[in-house]
Amino acid sequence: MKKFSICILALASLMSMTALAQDTMKQDDTMKSDSMKKTDGKLMSVTGKISDDGKSFTDKDGKSWTIQNPDAVKGHEGHDVTLKAHVYNDKGEVHVMSVKMPKTTAKKDEMKSDTMSH
């Protein structure tokens, strides 16, 4: 009878440890998804090309993003640029804070305009 009682006690202890481990894993998953939400909308620098209509942006990895505020990129349509933008991965959108043209692209554009004016 003592052996049976010890086996029942050991089995109960084992079951409670398993339940505790599963609960801890659920908390870790919740923390991961919460931390991903926190990084969404983070201000980042991204390099790529503004579409000809100025409504989207294709990064250097080929991913296309919708520009939430197309007025911010006015005048840079069709150009290679570096954006400082809040990036929303879940929506596939960027909110542009600033636009800079890479120095090599800016020099090429200057050379084109100098050649045309002569």
MILUMRO-845745 format. One record per residue (C-alpha): residue number from 1; x, y, z. Coordinates in nm, 2 decimals, always signed. Example, Ala and Ser with C-alpha at 12.3 -4.5 7.8 and 13.67 -1.06 7.14 Angstrom:
BEGIN
@nr 1	X +1.23	Y -0.45	Z +0.78
@nr 2	X +1.37	Y -0.11	Z +0.71
% end
This chain:
BEGIN
@nr 1	X +0.00	Y +0.00	Z +0.00
@nr 2	X +0.29	Y +0.24	Z +0.07
@nr 3	X +0.43	Y +0.18	Z -0.28
@nr 4	X +0.10	Y +0.26	Z -0.43
@nr 5	X +0.07	Y +0.59	Z -0.23
@nr 6	X +0.43	Y +0.69	Z -0.33
@nr 7	X +0.35	Y +0.62	Z -0.70
@nr 8	X +0.04	Y +0.83	Z -0.68
@nr 9	X +0.23	Y +1.11	Z -0.51
@nr 10	X +0.51	Y +1.10	Z -0.77
@nr 11	X +0.26	Y +1.09	Z -1.06
@nr 12	X +0.07	Y +1.39	Z -0.91
@nr 13	X +0.40	Y +1.59	Z -0.88
@nr 14	X +0.50	Y +1.50	Z -1.23
@nr 15	X +0.16	Y +1.62	Z -1.37
@nr 16	X +0.18	Y +1.95	Z -1.18
@nr 17	X +0.53	Y +2.02	Z -1.32
@nr 18	X +0.42	Y +1.95	Z -1.67
@nr 19	X +0.12	Y +2.19	Z -1.63
@nr 20	X +0.35	Y +2.46	Z -1.49
@nr 21	X +0.60	Y +2.42	Z -1.79
@nr 22	X +0.31	Y +2.46	Z -2.04
@nr 23	X +0.19	Y +2.77	Z -1.86
@nr 24	X +0.54	Y +2.92	Z -1.87
@nr 25	X +0.56	Y +2.85	Z -2.25
@nr 26	X +0.23	Y +3.03	Z -2.31
@nr 27	X +0.37	Y +3.34	Z -2.12
@nr 28	X +0.68	Y +3.34	Z -2.33
@nr 29	X +0.47	Y +3.33	Z -2.65
@nr 30	X +0.26	Y +3.62	Z -2.53
@nr 31	X +0.58	Y +3.82	Z -2.44
@nr 32	X +0.72	Y +3.76	Z -2.79
@nr 33	X +0.40	Y +3.88	Z -2.97
@nr 34	X +0.39	Y +4.18	Z -2.74
@nr 35	X +0.75	Y +4.27	Z -2.81
@nr 36	X +0.69	Y +4.24	Z -3.18
@nr 37	X +0.40	Y +4.49	Z -3.15
@nr 38	X +0.63	Y +4.73	Z -2.97
@nr 39	X +0.88	Y +4.73	Z -3.25
@nr 40	X +0.62	Y +4.79	Z -3.52
@nr 41	X +0.62	Y +5.15	Z -3.61
@nr 42	X +0.98	Y +5.20	Z -3.51
@nr 43	X +1.17	Y +5.48	Z -3.68
@nr 44	X +1.42	Y +5.33	Z -3.92
@nr 45	X +1.64	Y +5.43	Z -4.22
@nr 46	X +1.54	Y +5.24	Z -4.53
@nr 47	X +1.70	Y +5.26	Z -4.87
@nr 48	X +1.52	Y +5.20	Z -5.20
@nr 49	X +1.32	Y +5.36	Z -5.48
@nr 50	X +1.01	Y +5.58	Z -5.47
@nr 51	X +0.75	Y +5.47	Z -5.73
@nr 52	X +0.68	Y +5.70	Z -6.03
@nr 53	X +0.34	Y +5.80	Z -5.87
@nr 54	X +0.50	Y +5.86	Z -5.53
@nr 55	X +0.25	Y +5.63	Z -5.35
@nr 56	X +0.48	Y +5.34	Z -5.28
@nr 57	X +0.84	Y +5.26	Z -5.20
@nr 58	X +1.05	Y +4.95	Z -5.29
@nr 59	X +1.33	Y +4.87	Z -5.06
@nr 60	X +1.67	Y +4.73	Z -5.16
@nr 61	X +1.55	Y +4.38	Z -5.08
@nr 62	X +1.26	Y +4.42	Z -5.33
@nr 63	X +0.98	Y +4.45	Z -5.07
@nr 64	X +0.72	Y +4.71	Z -5.17
@nr 65	X +0.57	Y +4.94	Z -4.90
@nr 66	X +0.27	Y +5.18	Z -4.92
@nr 67	X +0.36	Y +5.53	Z -4.83
@nr 68	X +0.11	Y +5.66	Z -4.57
@nr 69	X +0.19	Y +6.02	Z -4.64
@nr 70	X +0.29	Y +6.06	Z -5.01
@nr 71	X +0.32	Y +6.44	Z -4.99
@nr 72	X +0.64	Y +6.38	Z -4.78
@nr 73	X +0.81	Y +6.23	Z -5.09
@nr 74	X +0.68	Y +6.48	Z -5.35
@nr 75	X +0.96	Y +6.57	Z -5.59
@nr 76	X +1.14	Y +6.24	Z -5.54
@nr 77	X +0.92	Y +6.02	Z -5.76
@nr 78	X +1.12	Y +5.76	Z -5.94
@nr 79	X +1.44	Y +5.84	Z -5.74
@nr 80	X +1.66	Y +5.62	Z -5.53
@nr 81	X +1.64	Y +5.75	Z -5.18
@nr 82	X +1.70	Y +5.68	Z -4.81
@nr 83	X +1.40	Y +5.73	Z -4.60
@nr 84	X +1.37	Y +5.80	Z -4.22
@nr 85	X +1.03	Y +5.64	Z -4.16
@nr 86	X +0.81	Y +5.47	Z -3.92
@nr 87	X +0.79	Y +5.11	Z -4.06
@nr 88	X +0.47	Y +4.91	Z -4.00
@nr 89	X +0.56	Y +4.55	Z -4.10
@nr 90	X +0.21	Y +4.42	Z -4.03
@nr 91	X +0.05	Y +4.67	Z -4.27
@nr 92	X +0.33	Y +4.69	Z -4.53
@nr 93	X +0.33	Y +5.06	Z -4.48
@nr 94	X +0.58	Y +5.34	Z -4.40
@nr 95	X +0.52	Y +5.69	Z -4.26
@nr 96	X +0.80	Y +5.91	Z -4.40
@nr 97	X +0.96	Y +6.15	Z -4.17
@nr 98	X +1.25	Y +6.26	Z -4.40
@nr 99	X +1.39	Y +6.18	Z -4.75
@nr 100	X +1.75	Y +6.20	Z -4.86
@nr 101	X +1.89	Y +6.12	Z -5.20
@nr 102	X +2.22	Y +5.92	Z -5.19
@nr 103	X +2.52	Y +6.13	Z -5.28
@nr 104	X +2.60	Y +5.92	Z -5.59
@nr 105	X +2.25	Y +5.97	Z -5.72
@nr 106	X +2.25	Y +6.34	Z -5.64
@nr 107	X +2.58	Y +6.38	Z -5.82
@nr 108	X +2.45	Y +6.20	Z -6.13
@nr 109	X +2.14	Y +6.42	Z -6.14
@nr 110	X +2.36	Y +6.73	Z -6.11
@nr 111	X +2.58	Y +6.61	Z -6.39
@nr 112	X +2.28	Y +6.55	Z -6.61
@nr 113	X +2.14	Y +6.90	Z -6.55
@nr 114	X +2.49	Y +7.06	Z -6.60
@nr 115	X +2.52	Y +6.87	Z -6.94
@nr 116	X +2.18	Y +6.98	Z -7.05
@nr 117	X +2.23	Y +7.35	Z -6.97
@nr 118	X +2.55	Y +7.37	Z -7.18
% end
